[in-house]
Amino acid sequence: MAGRIPQSFINDLVEKVDIVEVIGSRMSLKKAGKNYSGLCPFHNEKTPSFSVSPDKQFFHCFGCQESGTALGFIMLHDRLDFVEAVEVLASSIGLDVPRERGPSSKEIRGDTKFLEALSRASDFYKDQLRRSEQAKNYLKNRGLSGTLARDFQLGYAPAGWQVLQSNLDGLSKETLMDAGLISQGDNGKSYDRFRDRIIFPIRNTRGQIIGFGGRLMSSGSGPKYLNSPETQTFKKSEELYGLYEARKSISRLERIVVVEGYMDVLALVESGLANVVATLGTATNEFHFQKLFRHTNEIILCFDGDHAGRQAGWKALERAITTLTDQKQLKFVFLPEGEDPDTLVQKLGLSHFETLLKNATSGLDYLVQRLSDGLDLESLDDRAKFFGLCQPYVEKLKAGILKEVFQQKIDNIAGLKTQRSIGVRKNRGRQPSAKISKLEMKLASYLIKFPNLWGSHKEDTKLQYDGLLDGTNLIGKLIKEVKSKPAINTEELLVRLMDDPNYQDIADLAGRTIEIGFELIKVDFREGLGHLIVTLDKKSQRERLQDLGQTSSISDLRKFVSSKQHN
């Protein structure tokens, strides 16, 4: 089971499964012409906007814009990571997931002996907790109940050098060593890694125990907290304590609160806040954010209010900014100095902590606070400096309303009289937005996201762009701008069109998510553009005939019709 999953297997798997069957087993679908439709499982709606295409083996929601293959659906719906989703999808059609041979013979991902060792160790630790009055009293004094200990499978590692390994018969020393349960000293003798510690099992999204954390109950020797060493199945920088329990408790997490330690998670859950997780002694990173945003649209990071806590918050924001969208929000809570969630809830109760969460600072507001710190924004030089400091972060944001609003905020602080628009300022003297067909909207969304699409079709002589797409309609305007500057990007395209009557439509299209592959987009763009041109050509002919009918002779009309028939 060790090693990477071959890409060829993944490609074949997606082709072999029936997306209608995969999705239909998890939600209600009804036949709608060639496709199937239903109520989207990823946002609340009363009218079905979720469509599944058996021909394209693709799903798309016209409401929330989620889309993808059967594999992508399982990741979103079942809230699994990529590897887990592949395994689930393969199992549904009776396939075993192959693995490429890795560089090390000790790779043990998914190894049954390995998982058995961790599971048996957890059972041993739980049994020892039941037997130890000292350990139970420690948890009671920390305000933790027996129900919580059961739900999180808490345990106790007794003092002694070889207590655990002597109780795990049938498992080799090598297996226990690979699992991080025992260590080897300089004298060659093995000893239990966790001794006289409260044990916190760390579970993956499927509930399997992949590692442990341990806390000293007193000021004994060694670090206060100790984690399992990294293995093929346990990467500290990729895991979050409490995520499995939170997902099990709440089907859809409106928000997730990230704290810094095991006891903070347990104290908040005990108080009634179920949606809490913690990193495992590592800084919050981009992988964490990507993982959390699969389960919620709002993440609140909770840090100490001291200098170290604010520095940690800043580093987290720098790592998170590329994952933020119009829907995905990041917020910050900085606690009073000397307090953590555990002590704060014990002193002031959950309601006080929830008030802090309600008043959490937006991630981008915090960014502005940090970048303006120490600057005199009444000074022209400092305003220019502030503007320059902000721009790299603006560029990291994905195109959409969030990016536009943030840029507008920066412009205002810097004192710029900008012509940027976010679709809400008054447009004096403008004409109302013209009606745009669904086909044109789709093509425009492609071209806004991928301006280089024009380069794929500009030499196509079968499509007479110049005569029909003259810049008077939306797609024509976009093509005109792209032709004038082939290297143009989405942001520059938006700026050029900000005074257009259809700007709001254009900005909305820029904020949409398109997850189909670029090759499929190119095909769909060309075919759709051809249909649009035919439609516009027919309209042009009708208008020309009307004009000729009023101003020309019968012979002129016949010549015009004959020319069109020959074309």
ChimeraX attribute file (.defattr): number of C-alpha atoms within 10 A of each C-alpha:
attribute: neighborCount
match mode: 1-to-1
recipient: residues
	/A:1	16
	/A:2	20
	/A:3	17
	/A:4	13
	/A:5	17
	/A:6	12
	/A:7	9
	/A:8	8
	/A:9	15
	/A:10	17
	/A:11	10
	/A:12	10
	/A:13	19
	/A:14	18
	/A:15	13
	/A:16	11
	/A:17	17
	/A:18	16
	/A:19	23
	/A:20	18
	/A:21	12
	/A:22	16
	/A:23	17
	/A:24	16
	/A:25	10
	/A:26	13
	/A:27	12
	/A:28	13
	/A:29	21
	/A:30	14
	/A:31	11
	/A:32	12
	/A:33	7
	/A:34	9
	/A:35	16
	/A:36	18
	/A:37	21
	/A:38	20
	/A:39	20
	/A:40	23
	/A:41	14
	/A:42	15
	/A:43	10
	/A:44	10
	/A:45	13
	/A:46	8
	/A:47	10
	/A:48	15
	/A:49	16
	/A:50	23
	/A:51	22
	/A:52	28
	/A:53	17
	/A:54	15
	/A:55	10
	/A:56	11
	/A:57	16
	/A:58	19
	/A:59	26
	/A:60	22
	/A:61	21
	/A:62	13
	/A:63	16
	/A:64	17
	/A:65	16
	/A:66	20
	/A:67	21
	/A:68	20
	/A:69	20
	/A:70	26
	/A:71	22
	/A:72	21
	/A:73	22
	/A:74	22
	/A:75	19
	/A:76	19
	/A:77	15
	/A:78	16
	/A:79	19
	/A:80	21
	/A:81	17
	/A:82	12
	/A:83	12
	/A:84	16
	/A:85	20
	/A:86	23
	/A:87	16
	/A:88	18
	/A:89	20
	/A:90	20
	/A:91	12
	/A:92	11
	/A:93	12
	/A:94	9
	/A:95	12
	/A:96	10
	/A:97	19
	/A:98	15
	/A:99	13
	/A:100	11
	/A:101	13
	/A:102	11
	/A:103	9
	/A:104	9
	/A:105	9
	/A:106	12
	/A:107	17
	/A:108	20
	/A:109	16
	/A:110	13
	/A:111	13
	/A:112	10
	/A:113	15
	/A:114	20
	/A:115	20
	/A:116	16
	/A:117	23
	/A:118	22
	/A:119	17
	/A:120	17
	/A:121	23
	/A:122	23
	/A:123	15
	/A:124	18
	/A:125	24
	/A:126	20
	/A:127	15
	/A:128	16
	/A:129	21
	/A:130	13
	/A:131	12
	/A:132	15
	/A:133	10
	/A:134	12
	/A:135	21
	/A:136	20
	/A:137	12
	/A:138	15
	/A:139	17
	/A:140	12
	/A:141	10
	/A:142	15
	/A:143	14
	/A:144	19
	/A:145	15
	/A:146	14
	/A:147	10
	/A:148	14
	/A:149	18
	/A:150	11
	/A:151	9
	/A:152	17
	/A:153	18
	/A:154	22
	/A:155	27
	/A:156	27
	/A:157	28
	/A:158	20
	/A:159	13
	/A:160	12
	/A:161	15
	/A:162	16
	/A:163	16
	/A:164	24
	/A:165	18
	/A:166	9
	/A:167	12
	/A:168	15
	/A:169	9
	/A:170	7
	/A:171	15
	/A:172	13
	/A:173	15
	/A:174	10
	/A:175	19
	/A:176	21
	/A:177	18
	/A:178	20
	/A:179	26
	/A:180	24
	/A:181	22
	/A:182	22
	/A:183	18
	/A:184	12
	/A:185	9
	/A:186	6
	/A:187	6
	/A:188	8
	/A:189	8
	/A:190	16
	/A:191	19
	/A:192	22
	/A:193	20
	/A:194	29
	/A:195	21
	/A:196	17
	/A:197	23
	/A:198	25
	/A:199	25
	/A:200	24
	/A:201	25
	/A:202	24
	/A:203	21
	/A:204	20
	/A:205	19
	/A:206	10
	/A:207	12
	/A:208	15
	/A:209	22
	/A:210	26
	/A:211	26
	/A:212	23
	/A:213	20
	/A:214	25
	/A:215	21
	/A:216	19
	/A:217	15
	/A:218	10
	/A:219	8
	/A:220	10
	/A:221	7
	/A:222	9
	/A:223	10
	/A:224	13
	/A:225	16
	/A:226	18
	/A:227	20
	/A:228	21
	/A:229	18
	/A:230	15
	/A:231	17
	/A:232	16
	/A:233	19
	/A:234	21
	/A:235	15
	/A:236	19
	/A:237	17
	/A:238	16
	/A:239	22
	/A:240	24
	/A:241	26
	/A:242	27
	/A:243	25
	/A:244	18
	/A:245	20
	/A:246	19
	/A:247	17
	/A:248	13
	/A:249	12
	/A:250	11
	/A:251	9
	/A:252	13
	/A:253	19
	/A:254	12
	/A:255	18
	/A:256	23
	/A:257	22
	/A:258	26
	/A:259	25
	/A:260	22
	/A:261	18
	/A:262	21
	/A:263	20
	/A:264	21
	/A:265	24
	/A:266	26
	/A:267	24
	/A:268	24
	/A:269	20
	/A:270	18
	/A:271	17
	/A:272	10
	/A:273	17
	/A:274	22
	/A:275	22
	/A:276	24
	/A:277	28
	/A:278	24
	/A:279	21
	/A:280	21
	/A:281	16
	/A:282	12
	/A:283	16
	/A:284	25
	/A:285	17
	/A:286	19
	/A:287	15
	/A:288	17
	/A:289	21
	/A:290	15
	/A:291	17
	/A:292	22
	/A:293	22
	/A:294	17
	/A:295	22
	/A:296	16
	/A:297	18
	/A:298	19
	/A:299	22
	/A:300	22
	/A:301	26
	/A:302	23
	/A:303	24
	/A:304	22
	/A:305	18
	/A:306	14
	/A:307	10
	/A:308	11
	/A:309	16
	/A:310	17
	/A:311	14
	/A:312	15
	/A:313	25
	/A:314	17
	/A:315	14
	/A:316	18
	/A:317	23
	/A:318	15
	/A:319	17
	/A:320	22
	/A:321	22
	/A:322	17
	/A:323	17
	/A:324	23
	/A:325	19
	/A:326	15
	/A:327	12
	/A:328	15
	/A:329	21
	/A:330	24
	/A:331	21
	/A:332	26
	/A:333	24
	/A:334	20
	/A:335	18
	/A:336	12
	/A:337	12
	/A:338	10
	/A:339	16
	/A:340	21
	/A:341	23
	/A:342	21
	/A:343	15
	/A:344	19
	/A:345	20
	/A:346	15
	/A:347	11
	/A:348	10
	/A:349	14
	/A:350	20
	/A:351	11
	/A:352	13
	/A:353	17
	/A:354	13
	/A:355	10
	/A:356	16
	/A:357	18
	/A:358	11
	/A:359	11
	/A:360	17
	/A:361	18
	/A:362	15
	/A:363	24
	/A:364	21
	/A:365	13
	/A:366	16
	/A:367	18
	/A:368	18
	/A:369	11
	/A:370	12
	/A:371	15
	/A:372	19
	/A:373	11
	/A:374	9
	/A:375	13
	/A:376	12
	/A:377	17
	/A:378	11
	/A:379	11
	/A:380	12
	/A:381	13
	/A:382	16
	/A:383	21
	/A:384	14
	/A:385	16
	/A:386	22
	/A:387	21
	/A:388	14
	/A:389	14
	/A:390	18
	/A:391	12
	/A:392	10
	/A:393	17
	/A:394	19
	/A:395	14
	/A:396	15
	/A:397	19
	/A:398	20
	/A:399	23
	/A:400	19
	/A:401	19
	/A:402	21
	/A:403	22
	/A:404	22
	/A:405	15
	/A:406	18
	/A:407	21
	/A:408	18
	/A:409	15
	/A:410	20
	/A:411	19
	/A:412	13
	/A:413	16
	/A:414	21
	/A:415	15
	/A:416	13
	/A:417	8
	/A:418	9
	/A:419	10
	/A:420	18
	/A:421	21
	/A:422	18
	/A:423	18
	/A:424	7
	/A:425	8
	/A:426	8
	/A:427	13
	/A:428	6
	/A:429	6
	/A:430	11
	/A:431	10
	/A:432	10
	/A:433	12
	/A:434	11
	/A:435	9
	/A:436	13
	/A:437	10
	/A:438	9
	/A:439	15
	/A:440	18
	/A:441	16
	/A:442	15
	/A:443	20
	/A:444	25
	/A:445	24
	/A:446	22
	/A:447	24
	/A:448	24
	/A:449	20
	/A:450	16
	/A:451	23
	/A:452	17
	/A:453	20
	/A:454	18
	/A:455	12
	/A:456	12
	/A:457	16
	/A:458	14
	/A:459	9
	/A:460	10
	/A:461	8
	/A:462	8
	/A:463	17
	/A:464	14
	/A:465	17
	/A:466	12
	/A:467	9
	/A:468	18
	/A:469	20
	/A:470	14
	/A:471	14
	/A:472	10
	/A:473	15
	/A:474	25
	/A:475	23
	/A:476	18
	/A:477	17
	/A:478	23
	/A:479	24
	/A:480	16
	/A:481	17
	/A:482	21
	/A:483	16
	/A:484	10
	/A:485	12
	/A:486	14
	/A:487	11
	/A:488	15
	/A:489	15
	/A:490	14
	/A:491	18
	/A:492	12
	/A:493	20
	/A:494	21
	/A:495	13
	/A:496	13
	/A:497	19
	/A:498	19
	/A:499	15
	/A:500	18
	/A:501	16
	/A:502	20
	/A:503	20
	/A:504	18
	/A:505	18
	/A:506	22
	/A:507	23
	/A:508	15
	/A:509	21
	/A:510	24
	/A:511	20
	/A:512	18
	/A:513	17
	/A:514	18
	/A:515	14
	/A:516	14
	/A:517	9
	/A:518	13
	/A:519	9
	/A:520	10
	/A:521	18
	/A:522	18
	/A:523	12
	/A:524	15
	/A:525	23
	/A:526	18
	/A:527	12
	/A:528	16
	/A:529	20
	/A:530	16
	/A:531	15
	/A:532	19
	/A:533	17
	/A:534	15
	/A:535	12
	/A:536	14
	/A:537	16
	/A:538	12
	/A:539	12
	/A:540	13
	/A:541	14
	/A:542	12
	/A:543	12
	/A:544	13
	/A:545	16
	/A:546	13
	/A:547	12
	/A:548	15
	/A:549	13
	/A:550	8
	/A:551	9
	/A:552	12
	/A:553	10
	/A:554	9
	/A:555	8
	/A:556	13
	/A:557	16
	/A:558	10
	/A:559	11
	/A:560	14
	/A:561	12
	/A:562	11
	/A:563	9
	/A:564	9
	/A:565	8
	/A:566	6
	/A:567	5
